[in-house]
Amino acid sequence: MGTSVLSVRLERELLERLRRHAARRGMSVQDYVVRTLIRDDFDERFQAAVEETERFYGSPDPRGAGQVRPTAGIR
């Protein structure tokens, strides 16, 4: 897979915070930002998959400690 360049204009304070976060993890700012974006993208895709599963199987019963309600005829 190829790569592309994304240019972003940031306020100085935000860039400094990103530098500190990246430095604590021993990363460059670029690697830190990319990792953060990948994680956020995964979280969104995972949540969409959970919602689709709940639509297909039904929402968990709040009284059932996270168990899915059985459909009619299944025991």
N, C-alpha and C positions, 0 to 999 in steps of 0.2 A: 504494500500500500504506500502510495506517495504521500508527501507532506505538502502543506501550503503555509504561507505566512499570514499571520493575523497581526495587525498593528492596532494597539489600543492606547488611548490617551487617558492617563490616570492622574488624579490629584496626588501631590507629593506625599501627603500623610498616608494615603492608602498604599502607595508603592513602598513606603518605609515599613508599614505593617506587614506587607507581603514579604519583604526582605527578611524581617525578623522571624516570621513563621517559617520561611524556607530555611533560614540559617539554623534554627532549632532542630530541623530535621536533616540537616546536612545536604540540602538540595539547592539548586539554582532557583531563581524566581520563576523562570520558564517551566522547569520541571514541576515545581510546586503548583503553579496555575494549571498546567495541563492535567496533573493528577487530580486536582480539585474538580475540574470540569468533567473528567472521566467518571469520578465518583458520583457527582451530581447526576450525570446522564444515566448511570447504572441505577441509582436510587429511583429516578423517574420511571425507567423501564420496568424495574422490579415492582413498583407500586401499581403500574398499569396491569402487570401480569396478575397481581393479587386481586385487583378489582375485577378483572375478567374471570378469574377462577371463582370469586364470590358470586358473580352474576350467573355463572354456569351451574355451580353446586348449591348456591344459596348462601346467605350471610351466616356467620357463626351466631349461635344462640347465646345472647349475653348471660343467660343463666347456666349455660352448659360449659363454662370455663374454656371457651374457644373451640368447642366441638361443633361440627357442622350438623345441622338438622337433617335427619334422614328423609328421603323422599318417600312418598306413599308406595307401599308394597315391598319395601326393602326392610329386612329385619336384621 
